[in-house]
Amino acid sequence: MVVTDWSMPGMTGLELLRAIRKEPDLQHLPVLLITAEARKENILAAAHSGASSYMVKPFTMVTLGKKIEGVLQRNQDDSVTAES
């Protein structure tokens, strides 16, 4: 799983997400984007680019843990469905 912030030096989290989705060996990785801005256009861009989920700061570690668990569970469920 990849957890990345939207704002990073050198590239955005969205650019990282798009690079991951272009790599056949990495396409299956769940990606959680974290941002300080709850802008609708950012959320839509993340969804259209293949983000597994999106979180807006601030949040607690408990909330982050639950979000990660949910993303991993969905990813596992998708893997089982794909194998069937």
C-alpha positions as CSV (number, residue, x, y, z in Angstrom):
1,M,0.0,0.0,0.0
2,V,1.1,3.5,-0.8
3,V,0.1,6.4,1.5
4,T,1.1,9.8,0.1
5,D,0.5,13.4,0.6
6,W,-0.9,15.5,-2.2
7,S,1.8,18.1,-1.8
8,M,5.4,16.8,-1.9
9,P,8.6,18.4,-3.1
10,G,9.4,17.5,-6.7
11,M,6.0,16.0,-7.6
12,T,2.5,15.9,-6.4
13,G,0.8,12.9,-4.9
14,L,-1.5,12.9,-7.9
15,E,1.6,12.6,-10.2
16,L,2.9,9.8,-8.1
17,L,-0.5,8.0,-8.3
18,R,-0.5,8.4,-12.1
19,A,3.0,7.0,-12.4
20,I,2.1,4.0,-10.2
21,R,-1.0,3.3,-12.3
22,K,1.1,3.3,-15.5
23,E,3.4,0.6,-14.2
24,P,1.9,-2.9,-14.8
25,D,3.7,-4.4,-11.8
26,L,2.4,-1.7,-9.5
27,Q,-1.1,-1.2,-10.8
28,H,-2.6,-3.4,-8.1
29,L,-1.2,-1.4,-5.2
30,P,-3.8,0.5,-3.2
31,V,-3.0,4.2,-3.0
32,L,-4.3,6.5,-0.3
33,L,-4.0,10.2,-1.0
34,I,-3.8,12.7,1.9
35,T,-4.3,16.4,1.6
36,A,-5.0,19.5,3.6
37,E,-7.6,20.7,1.1
38,A,-11.0,19.2,0.5
39,R,-11.4,20.6,-2.9
40,K,-14.0,18.8,-5.1
41,E,-11.8,19.0,-8.2
42,N,-8.9,17.3,-6.3
43,I,-11.1,14.6,-5.0
44,L,-12.4,14.0,-8.6
45,A,-8.9,14.0,-10.1
46,A,-7.8,11.5,-7.5
47,A,-10.7,9.2,-8.2
48,H,-10.3,9.4,-12.0
49,S,-6.6,8.7,-11.6
50,G,-7.2,5.5,-9.7
51,A,-6.8,6.5,-6.0
52,S,-8.1,3.8,-3.6
53,S,-9.2,6.5,-1.2
54,Y,-8.7,10.1,-0.1
55,M,-8.3,11.7,3.3
56,V,-8.4,15.4,4.4
57,K,-6.1,16.6,7.2
58,P,-6.3,16.9,10.1
59,F,-7.2,13.4,11.3
60,T,-6.3,11.2,14.2
61,M,-4.1,8.1,14.0
62,V,-7.1,6.0,14.8
63,T,-9.0,7.4,11.8
64,L,-6.0,6.9,9.6
65,G,-5.7,3.3,10.8
66,K,-9.4,2.6,10.1
67,K,-9.1,4.1,6.6
68,I,-6.0,2.0,5.9
69,E,-7.8,-1.2,7.1
70,G,-10.8,-0.4,4.9
71,V,-8.6,0.2,1.8
72,L,-6.7,-3.0,2.4
73,Q,-9.9,-5.0,3.0
74,R,-11.4,-3.7,-0.3
75,N,-8.2,-4.5,-2.1
76,Q,-8.2,-8.0,-0.7
77,D,-11.9,-8.4,-1.7
78,D,-11.1,-7.2,-5.2
79,S,-8.3,-9.7,-5.5
80,V,-10.5,-12.6,-4.4
81,T,-13.2,-11.6,-6.9
82,A,-10.7,-11.3,-9.7
83,E,-9.4,-14.8,-9.0
84,S,-12.9,-16.3,-9.1
